[in-house]
Amino acid sequence: MFDHHDIQRCRDLLQAADAVLIAAGAGLAIDAGIDYMDSESFARDFPGMVKLGFRCRAELMGYADWSPELKWGYLAANVNQVRFQTPPHPVYTRLLDLVREKDYFVITSNVDGLFLKNGFAEDRLYTRQGDYALMQCQTPCSNAVWPTWPFIEPILPKIDPATQRVTDPNVLPHCPHCGEDVIMNVRGGAWFIEEPYRDQAARLDQWLDRHRTRNLLVLEIGAGFNTPSVIRWPMEHIVYAHPHAHLIRVNKHYPQVPREIADRSIALQGSAMPVITALWE
Ligand SMILES: [Zn+2]
């Protein structure tokens, strides 16, 4: 676990930083109540899926072997809960308090919109894995994306609460252009449309260029080894390549940092909420 001395060193780094890059993985969302590995909330919300042998949301990521009725009964309810119903949470608002006066930027693998919902600026955000709030053609027949809500709103009242199946085939969503399947615009295969996020990526590149010779702090939270190429490894590279950069790595299971940047890093073993709260107090 982290100790008081490390927290004080982190506070000093935060205070001295000209710019802060927040880099967030699933570990941050878990503390805000979105846990894809949690079997208890899954059993409560999706009893029909439990009967079919599933134990948590993570098992259904990228799953393909289901009927449209079951697929959309589950996906519409899950997206509604994760992207549209999850309330603001202190773990995010306290994090914002930490960087509010700084030139900050956020990169996250999370697709839940929680940075926006908790007051972070939209033009300082890079959601490189996509966003549940957007839909695309699964084929895809074009690079178009559309707001998710109009697709799932008619589905929600037509879900059988016991089986999670859609009871009315007329509400099943289709691509407005070609009539084929649609899917949320999140990275899950070669079909993923990246266009909506290219401007975000360019803004982050420019921001990093601007801070190349300045006092940059990378505050990485909850990014482990599920998809390390998305957040964890790029952050190590940024710190390695920016001579004045420092890294604070907050991770419950894997706080280790590579030898090459160890003298410019602080590793805090813990989950997001206690660490951010300790920094915030
Ligand atoms: Zn299409």
Residues whose N, C-alpha, C, O or C-beta is under 5 A from the ligand:
A	BS01	ZN	C137 T139 C141 C175 H177 C178 G179 E180
